[in-house]
Amino acid sequence: MNFLAISGSLRTGSTNTALLRTMVTLAPKDVTVTLYETLDDLPHFSPEQDKEAVPEAVIKLRALLNTADAAIICTPEYIHGMPGVLKNMLDWMASSGDFVHKPVGVISAGPSDLGGSRAHASLAYTLGILMARLPENASLIVPFIKSRLAPNGDLIDPLLKQELQTVLTALVEAVEHKNQTL
């Protein structure tokens, strides 16, 4: 199985990206988690460009999503919502249908006790509109993220490690269920 991991943060040293890097290492032996690291290459969404001359960065992302069995999106919260760059990516994916029925794990992480819960809700809502499958146990809100990671981004919280593994397991089960029903 192939999973595509997308961080909603462009920040160097992002805690959200650190969580996804951890998931790459936690993945079961039969699962490859690929971290998408060129979110900032996507141009601003334009319906005209999506019909006439689709940008190369968009074509590449669509190909990655098309070949992924599942996706994991981890987002910080900016002004009580998901970052604009992440929303821009989702806008580009609307017409391609690459999220339709695709199992997607939704994670938010933040420095407060809310853990980016409003961004989490916004992301889940938008993915629902795109008809992604959001397996119940593939959703995670991570409060106080900075205290759960070492300064270098390594995970130091064993409970969070278990929670990330639960997300991965839920996605594996969703992919297996999807494959059985095809």
KAKAQUI-V800442 format. One record per helix or strand. SS is the DSSP state (~ for helix, > for strand). FROM is the first residue (numbers start at 1). TO is the last residue. If there is no record, write none. Layout:
SS_FROM_TO ; SS_FROM_TO
//
This chain:
>_2_7 ; ~_15_26 ; >_32_36 ; ~_39_41 ; ~_47_51 ; ~_56_67 ; >_70_75 ; >_78_78 ; >_81_81 ; ~_84_94 ; >_103_109 ; ~_117_129 ; >_133_133 ; ~_136_138 ; >_139_142 ; ~_145_148 ; >_149_149 ; >_155_155 ; ~_158_181
//
